[in-house]
Amino acid sequence: MAIDRRREAAGGGRPLPEENGSLPAGEAGSAAAATPAVAPPAAAEIQTLPPPAAGSCSPLLLDYDGSVLPFLGGLGGGYQRTLVLLTWIPALFIGFSQFSDSFLLDQPDFWCREADGQGNGTGHLTRGPANHSQSSSAGMLVPPALPTPPPVDNASQCHCHEWQYRIRAGLVQNIVSKWDLVCESSWKVHIAKFSLLVGLIFGYLITGCIADWVGRRPVLLFSVIFILIFGLTVALSVNVTMFSTLRFFEGFCLAGIILSLYALRIELCPPGHRFMVTMVASFIAMAGQFLMPGLAALCRDWQVLQAVIICPFLLMLLYWVIFPESLRWLMATQQFEASRKLIRHFTNKNEMNIESDIKGVMPELEKELTRRPKKVCIVKVVGTRNLWKNIVVLCVNSLTGFGIHHCFAKSMMGHEAKMTIAHNFYADYYTMAGIALASCLAMCPVVGFLGRRGGLLLFMILTALASLLQLGLLNLIGKYSQLPDSGMSDSIKDKFSTAFSIVGMFSSHAVGSLSVFFCAEITPTVIRGGGLGLVLASAGFGMLTAPIMELHNQKGYFLHHVIFACCTLICIICILLLPESKNQNLPENIPDGEHYTRKPLLPHKKGEQPLLLTNSELKDYSGLHDSSAVGDGVSENTTANGM
């Protein structure tokens, strides 16, 4: 009897989400008073699904992947395929913007023209070996960090009234040569780099929350308008202070474009196509990375290059007319009037007949038109039990993956590697881009075979092994190479360092990219923008450590690598706590995300009794015949074992 009373008080044994199904404040009292009069018997509640309460929404409308998306034809509809194509095209422009710092802020070779008018290299400072150690570590997030040049031995070499530069990045003039950002002014280059990274971080956090509140489409369109304003104004900068300030706002707007397109791309696709569609966008962004050197060689001047990078965003102004709001987000936030109009727009574009609605989506939608929208902020995740844990784990994975990437790149491209390609700008650039491309190509079969969680675990293990071997084994080889009879030389250590660095960069890039995609899948639709903002901002914080270390001339570099190596070990354990989202419907509201919990990596064998039973197994267990025991078992194991 106590169990029955508890179920009646809970409204049929399944509590309703406050964010998406609660009554307004004025109606809560009347609904609570009417509940006891219409409550069905307890036995009927156990056997059949109770009708939705007065304050709840129809389950059919909240099951987007199971009812609404099949009704619209999935990706089989021509209009849906067109929208996906429209989310791919800007990825090329984003790729140009992300990797522009490799050319705008390249550290050129320079010498004092007064000291040697023949240009024979008096006071010559070589800055090439570590110049592009991060040129593709961001994958599709942010451009690389620029390392600090080696300190000048003689301070008198910096006393010069006119510098002469040799830029290796295909430009005749860039930011450094424009305003003589060398010697005492070299720190301003890092401030310019910080400005873009910090702008991206703040942009991810703020535009993510705004996208959950006002929608993905307004964030995308306003970000395009403002990136045109700030981006073109960057080309008109009169000093490095103006350049750095405008780059902050350019990064802020670029973050809004990246985040909104990522969310729209995920929400348009059925479960079986989400990863493929996301990876195609990543490959298009990498095409922009590969084409960037040629674009810089054609432009020759940094102002022309900046304008050419920004002007293609003018095409995205047409998205105000041709690109609709995310239907999934409208349905999840219960904006059913706008959802009905958009569904009719989809059916007209696809030339579909509304009468083919077998599941009755439109009749249910007509009944809910008077419902008030229920929008949620990302701060609501603090009160959950599993959802916040999943988001935090993926944020730490993203931070570690993109943070440790700089350690591997520094080891491969730094002075200690002594590679023959270290003094060639284009060899450095395309080496990093090739590793990133190989990483994305490897992600496709690995994630398809092992799933999201298994693939992330594999790449994190590879990252940890490469990091630990590089820290421990290379030091051991260095000690033995000093012995006269060891037969080892420094070249052996350099070869091992290069091999471990390539493996580490390969796997850490996959860890960072897969963490972002994983977070987009397990975060509910109502707060997906905020969840994506958190994990992308964590990636930005990871890459922000690179210019900070370079600004201090690599002081504490070894400790930096050790800390991130320890983080990889922690991440390996935490990944086991994540759910598997492969071929699963996207969670629409916070209760769905809360029940999106961990499953075993390997299914148990037939006849083997698992230690933690699921709800269906618990009901079929022959040792439990008492209905009260079944009820207690269900309530206790719901959040522990998933849906």
Residue, then its C-alpha position, 0 to 999 in steps of 0.5 A: m500500500a505504501i508503494d501504491r500511494r507513492r506511485e499515485a503521488a508521483g503521477g503514474g510512477r514516472p516523475l515529469p520534468e520540471e523544465n519541459g513538462s511542468l505546469p505554470a505557477g497559476e495552474a499547479g494548484s488546480a492540477a494537484a487538486a484534480t489529480p486524486a479524483v482521476a487517478p486510476p487503480a494502482a494495478a492498471e498503472i503497473q501494466t499500462l502506460p498512463p495518459p499524460a497528465a495535464g501539465s505534460c506534453s505528448p510523448l509522441l511529440l518529444d520522440y523526435d527521432g522516432s516519430v517526427l523525423p521519420f514522418l519528414g523522411g529523415l535525410g531521404g528528403g531533398y530539403q533536408r539534404t540541402l540544409v546539410l549541404l548548407t552547413w558544410i559550405p561555411a566549413l571551408f571559410i571557417g578553415f581559412s579563418q582558423f589557420s590565418d594566424s600561421f601567416l598573419l603572425d608568422q615570425p620572420d627572419f630579420w636583421c638590421r639594415e644599418a648593421d649590414g647593408q648587404g643583407n648578409g645576416t648581421g644580427h640574424l635571428t632564426r625563428g623557423p624551427a618551432n614556428h608552426s608546432q601547433s598549425s593543425s592541433a586544433g583540427m577544426l577549432v582554433p588556429p595554432a599558437l606561435p612559439t617565442p623565438p630564442p632569446v638574443d644573446n647580445a642586447s645590442q643587436c636589438h638597437c636598430h632603427e630599420w629592420q629588414y625581414r624575410i617572411r617564409a609564409g608566402l606574404v611580402q608583409n605581415i603583422v610582425s614586419k608591419w609594426d616591427l614586433v621583434c626584440e622588446s616588442s615580440w611579446k605583442v605577437h603573443i597578445a595578438k594570439f591570445s586575443l583570438l583564443v580568448g575571443l573564441i573561448f568567451g564566444y563558445l560560452i556565451t553564444g552557446c547559452i544564447a543558442d539555447w534561449v533564442g535559437r540556433r538561427p539567430v545566433l548564426l545570422f548575427s554572428v555572420i553580420f558581426i564577423l563581417i564588421f569586425g573581420l574587415t575592420v581588422a584589415l584596416s588596423v593602424n596599430v597592433t593594439m587595434f589589431s588585437t582588440l578586433r581579433f578578440f571580437e572576430g574570434f567571438c563571432l567565429a565561435g558563434i558560427i562554429l557552434s551554431l552550425y555544429a548544433l544544426r548539423i547534429e540536429l538535422c540528422p538521424p542517428g545513423h548519419r550524425f557522425m558521417v555528416t560531422m566528419v564531412a564538415s571536418f574534411i572540408a575545414m581541413a581543405g581550407q587548411f591545405l589551401m591556405p598557403g596558396l591563398a596567402a601566396l596569391c594575396r601577398d599582403w596581410q591586409v588583402l589576405q584578411a579581407v579575402i578570408i572574411c568576404p566569403f561570409l557575405l554569402m551566408l547573409l542569404y541564410w536569413v532567407i533560406f535556412p530555417e530554425s532547428l525543428r528539433w529545438l522547437m519541438a524540444t522547447q515546446q514551441f509547437e505553433a512555430s513547429r507546425k509552420l516549419i513542418r508544413h514548410f518541410t512537407n511543401k519543399n519535399e512535396m509530401n502529403i501530410e495525410s501520410d502521417i501514420k503515427g499522427v504527429m500533426p493531430e497531436l501537434e494541433k492539440e498542444l498549440t496553446r502550450r507555453p514554451k519551456k526553455v532551459c539554461i545550461v545551469k540546470v545541469v548542476g542539479t542532475r546526477n549523471l548528465w553533469k558527470n558526462i559533460v565534465v568528463l568530456c570537457v576534461n578529455s577535450l582539455t587534455g587532448f588539445g593541451i597535450h597536442h602542443c607537447f608532442a608538436k613541440s617535441m617534434m618541431g623543436h630544437e631537440a628533434k633536429m629534423t631536416i624539415a624543421h627549417n622549412f615553413y611549408a614542410d612544417y605546415y603540411t606535416m601537421a596538416g597531414i597528421a590531422l587528416a590521417s587522424c580524422l581518416a582513422m576515426c571513421p572506421v574506429v568509431g564505426f566499429l568500436g562506437r563513440r566510447g570505445g573509440l575515445l578510449l582507444f585514442m586516449i590510451l594511445t595518447a597516454l602511452a605515447s606521452l609516458l614513453q616519451l617522458g620515461l623511455l627517452n630519458l632512459i635512452g639519454k642516460y645510456s647514450q652517454l655511456p662510452d660502450s652503450g652503442m647509442s647516439d643522440s640520433i636514436k633518441d631523436k628518432f624515438s622522439t619523432a615517432f612518439s610525437i607523431v603517434g601522440m599528435f595523431s591520437s590526441h587530435a582524435v581525442g579532442s575532436l571526438s570529445v566535442f562530437f560525443c558531447a553534442e550527442i549526449t547533451p539534451t537538445v534543450i541545452r545542447g548549445g550550452g554543452l557544446g560551448l563548455v566542451l569547445a571552451s575547454a578545448g580552447f583552454g587546452m590550446l591556450t596553454a601553448p602560447i602561455m608556455e611560449l611566452h615564458n620561453q618554455k620555462g616549465y615545459f617538462l612539468h607541463h607535459v607531465i601534468f597532461a600525461c597524468c590527466t590522460l591516465i585519469c581520463i582513461i578511467c573516466i571514459l568508462l563512466l560515459p554512455e554509448s550514443k552510437n545509433q541512439n536517439l538524441p536526448e531531447n530534455i534533461p530527464d532523457g539526458e539523465h537516463y542516458t547512462r553507462k552500458p557495459l563495454l562488452p555484453h554479458k554472455k547468454g546465461e550469465q547473470p549480470l551484477l546490475l540488472t536492467n529494468s526488463e531483466l529485473k521484472d523477468y527474474s524468477g526469484l522476484h514474485d512480489s510486486s512491491a519488490v519489483g517496484d522497489g527494484v525498478s525505482e532503485n536501478t533506473t538511474a544506475n542502469g540507463m533507459 
